[in-house]
Amino acid sequence: MVNPLYLFAASLGVAFLLPLVDKLGRKLSLALAYLTLAAWLAAGLSYLWALSFGGAQATLFGTAGFEAPLAIMLRVGLAEAAGLSALSLVGLLAAISMRNKLRDSPIGGLMTLLMALMGMSGIVLTRDLFNLFVFLEISSIASYGLIAYDDRKAALRAGFKYMIAGGIASALYLIGVVYIYRFTGQLNLDLAASSPGLAGAAGSAAVFFLLAALLVELKPFPANGWAIDVYHAADPGVAGILSGASATALMLALWKILPLLGPAHLSLVAGSGLLSFVAGNLAGARQGNARRMLGYSSVAQLGLVMAVIALNELYGLGGEGFVYLTAGGLLLNHLLAKTGLFLITEKAPSGGTTALGGLLALALVGLPPFPGFWAKWSLVQALVAKGQWAIIALILAASLVEAFYVLRWFGSLAKGKADESQLEPRASLFAPALLALALTGFGVLSGWNAGLREPLLWAPFALAVLLYILDRLSVFVKAPLAIAAVAAFGYLATPGLDGLRQFFALMLLGGGALFLLSAMRKAGPRRGLMPLLGAATLSLGAVLLADSALSFFFAWEAMTLFSYLLVLRGKEGEKPALSYLSFGLGGAFLLMLGLLGGAGLWPGAPAGPAWALALAAAGILVKLGALGVHVWLPGAYAEADDEVSGFLSASMSKAGIFALIALMAALSLVPAGREALNQGWALRGLGWLGLATALFGALYAIYQEDIKKTLAWSSMGQLGYVVLALAINDQAGWTTALYLALNHFLYKGMLFLAIAGVVQRVGTRNMYEMGGLIKKMPFSFLSVLMAIIALSGVPPLSGFGGKWLLYSSLINKGWYLEAAVAFFASAVAFLYLYRLIHSIFLGQPKPSQALVKEAPLALTLPQGFLMAILLAVSAFPRLMLDPIMAIVGNRSGTILAFEGGRLSSPLGYWNGTLSMVVTAAVFGLCFVWMMVNLHNTQSVKQFNIVYAAERPHTPATTHYAFAFFEPYRKALGFLTRERAERFWESAGGGVSALGGALRRLYTGNGQTYALHIVLYVAILYLIMGVL
Amino acid sequence: MNALEFLAGINPVAASGAALVLVGLWGVLARPNLFKIAIAFTVLETGVNLVILSVGYIRGRTAPILDAASDAATASARMTDPVPQALVLTAIVIGLAVTALMLSYALRLKAAGGGSSIEAYGEEKW
């Protein structure tokens, strides 16, 4: 391994030669500086290679021909090599993206840049406590200079505050180091740590001063106002270097002095880190300025990393390997993503900034496949194993807040809303792109390392990338490609699955393919839609494939991720997508805890303890939109693209149902679990939750003017029935649940596809602005008609069977009240269905819609397909029920059984074929009678409305279809005041107000910040006295 | 231990260093003038440097200079500790750089039309 001293010499030499070289031209100076930085990077990578693959050992380099204690030692181990590579990479990339400004400003900028990065590298390498101080000061002083390099006034203001903080920290450090020397007689870290002199109160106090200085440099809450101001004001490249490279170096310094720290010190680090993570994220929640927001996120992330390092020492979470994996993973994730994000904040919004900003933001919040995801997983896993629930709750809650504000920023970026600072036209995306690439690479590597080697689990991401590359092509090229990918996935994945999973694969993958097909309803590239919809479909398939806790959660988060992006893609999708993701992630965190606690959702998995199952079930119910946590649902379903809404409702919601079924199946595998299920109140509660969801979903649906909102609420309600049926938990209940799920897939797919066609043709989603479309869009009418017959449960279509099964199972179980409420909810559902078909297709056509045509083939084709299936399974229920009953098997006694075409239960029987024949005959007779007796109707001109000699302002709202069920609303409206919405809004408001109050600490006055630091250190010292 | 013994036990260099640190800290926290803050930091640093020196000083010993007159074998028992003195030299150099940089910042802030009070530079906040 090359001696790092040469690199220090090179950096110093180049920096001091630069003023001379600059006479020959700035290009030469820039090239020289970049070469030096690249040499550092190359050295770092070569160390890394030699240590990981070359069989080299961690090496100590002496200086001036001496060894410790006479000389300063430099150490190159795995952590040092990794840190060096990471910070050089970030430094080099930030420097490259700053090149225009470095070219135009005085040469001092380039010199300080070299010195700052050399100082940071020195912090990483040195093993000498005083030398560490020197490198700290070199990097600080150079950073002060660098902050001011482009002479922006704001940076000068912030830089001065930084200097005050840095000055206090260096005084603390000096006092600490000299007393450590006093007690141990050593300045070498390793020798000092092994000396007995540090035992006792005085030694502990000396170490405290050293630690306090490093902590202050690591920007803990609340002593970090200066840092946030610097991130806010400095050039984005400089902010990136400070947030990425400098933080890495300081974190390694902290890691380095661990041998000096006692338990009390470690508790301080852990507590301070956790507090910073929580408070930083809370304060960030209110932030509008992108860079300041990233600043808050930076201090929060650093807090988390240092907490992890200290917690590992305190609780023995998993040793050095664990720290590399989690703290290292989190730090790597932070430094790559944050630097990239800082660099992006100066670029005006464009397609490229959106894509890269999205990647980096998603990486930052810890979604798969990025390193943060894996790190967070192993962190929470270790904490669960140690039973540290309070810490887990804090970390996850703060992560959720962070995801909220980071993705809120990304949402507005994706919608092209520019910050006032985002106007730099010359900024290049080279560096952020490379950083995003590195993040992806490390993420895939970490996943591979974590044992996720099934290629099909990675297929969603591969497909997303492939289709994104082809995104400029027409949708007519991409859609068949995506469908082929889904088919290939199904061909490869499904044969190995059990019956239940194959059954769901039909709805998840088949549904995905249908909606991919329907995306061809509009010509053009429809950018973004295909990669996301294709990947979302495959991620649903991956959920079925999962065979371990980690792979299940990976697939689950991938599904959340892609569906979030799909919702965001909708025209008004910004807000609904954010609330969708907040709830999706919240649910996913609960699920994660459940999975880590032992809840098994894959074949042959152990059932796990009850609390784990309850947590997992709670997480799944959030995803299903159960009443109380449903507030994300209407917005997400309504504001997504029309085919995406159908996909979410018909296919993706089934993934939640599948997870719930898998959970209950796992539970009923063990006898104890079966007993608990059968006599516990848990199932009764679950049943009532499903029932309430069904009832309120229907109640909300009837008052909507927006057709897609109606369907969204309806989806929520219908899933409630499935949950209710599952809660029955016997053969009949399970059969009912699966039957209802498949039925819902069929009719909701048809409804959403038909409505997509209607909305596309008439250009509005308000039902009162439609009417009489039966003649213009007869096929869509037929599709909606069949779908609502199937939904409402009247003969002859399959919905009747579903209702029959539901009531039979409920009554058979003895749940009479539930049956009654379910019946009432069905009646309510009938109201909105009636309104739907009446308002859109019946009545008189609106004059403006005289030229409306039938929906495009891409929509009618899948509808026809679904219709055919619906008719087939309605006429021959055994087509559907035989496989379902085979899946359910003989679960605690047979309740339902077929005799020929007759399905009988203890309460009676149902013959689907017969009811089809009878209904068809009756309908045929009525139809013939109607055709014979049809009168010529007299047409009256619409909207010739005059009240008291005055025309109403919006005549369309006098249409009967507007406020259709107002009388019912007057009677029952109190039921549908949006309580859950208000609850979550005030919860969100509370968090936001807390954050708002917290950030008032940061007054902008440098002396206040200095006071924060002094108080922080003093309080830490007092706490240490207590510990 | 009576008060007199306690006072005698205090290292005068360390005590004056600590006093200077506190004075400097007070200046940093309480004087809004940018230039005075910079000067307060030099006071603070001087205090820290005195503290460092006090650690290396051992009463009754000679200056740590090895030459022909001194016996290398017994030198460490007769001389004060030279390491803190070396550290102080480095710290003084670094302190100088920081002070210079602070003053130049203050000058540039003033030159850009700001006041000399730090309270005028609170635009980045919350």
Chai-1 contact restraints between the chains, C-beta under 6 A:
chainA,res_idxA,chainB,res_idxB,connection_type,confidence,min_distance_angstrom,max_distance_angstrom,comment,restraint_id
A,F130,B,L87,contact,1.0,0.0,6.0,A-B,restraint_1
A,E137,B,I94,contact,1.0,0.0,6.0,A-B,restraint_2
A,I141,B,A97,contact,1.0,0.0,6.0,A-B,restraint_3
A,Y144,B,L101,contact,1.0,0.0,6.0,A-B,restraint_4
A,K153,B,A112,contact,1.0,0.0,6.0,A-B,restraint_5
A,L156,B,R108,contact,1.0,0.0,6.0,A-B,restraint_6
A,L156,B,L109,contact,1.0,0.0,6.0,A-B,restraint_7
A,R157,B,Y121,contact,1.0,0.0,6.0,A-B,restraint_8
A,A158,B,E124,contact,1.0,0.0,6.0,A-B,restraint_9
A,F160,B,Y105,contact,1.0,0.0,6.0,A-B,restraint_10
A,M163,B,M102,contact,1.0,0.0,6.0,A-B,restraint_11
A,G167,B,F41,contact,1.0,0.0,6.0,A-B,restraint_12
A,A171,B,L44,contact,1.0,0.0,6.0,A-B,restraint_13
A,A171,B,V48,contact,1.0,0.0,6.0,A-B,restraint_14
A,L174,B,V48,contact,1.0,0.0,6.0,A-B,restraint_15
A,L174,B,A91,contact,1.0,0.0,6.0,A-B,restraint_16
A,V178,B,I52,contact,1.0,0.0,6.0,A-B,restraint_17
A,V178,B,V55,contact,1.0,0.0,6.0,A-B,restraint_18
A,R182,B,V55,contact,1.0,0.0,6.0,A-B,restraint_19
A,D229,B,E124,contact,1.0,0.0,6.0,A-B,restraint_20
A,H232,B,E124,contact,1.0,0.0,6.0,A-B,restraint_21
A,A233,B,E124,contact,1.0,0.0,6.0,A-B,restraint_22
A,R999,B,W126,contact,1.0,0.0,6.0,A-B,restraint_23
A,Y1002,B,K125,contact,1.0,0.0,6.0,A-B,restraint_24
A,Y1002,B,W126,contact,1.0,0.0,6.0,A-B,restraint_25
A,T1003,B,K125,contact,1.0,0.0,6.0,A-B,restraint_26
A,G1004,B,G122,contact,1.0,0.0,6.0,A-B,restraint_27
A,G1004,B,E124,contact,1.0,0.0,6.0,A-B,restraint_28
A,G1004,B,K125,contact,1.0,0.0,6.0,A-B,restraint_29
A,N1005,B,G122,contact,1.0,0.0,6.0,A-B,restraint_30
A,G1006,B,I118,contact,1.0,0.0,6.0,A-B,restraint_31
A,Q1007,B,L29,contact,1.0,0.0,6.0,A-B,restraint_32
A,Q1007,B,I118,contact,1.0,0.0,6.0,A-B,restraint_33
A,A1010,B,V28,contact,1.0,0.0,6.0,A-B,restraint_34
A,A1010,B,L29,contact,1.0,0.0,6.0,A-B,restraint_35
A,L1011,B,L29,contact,1.0,0.0,6.0,A-B,restraint_36
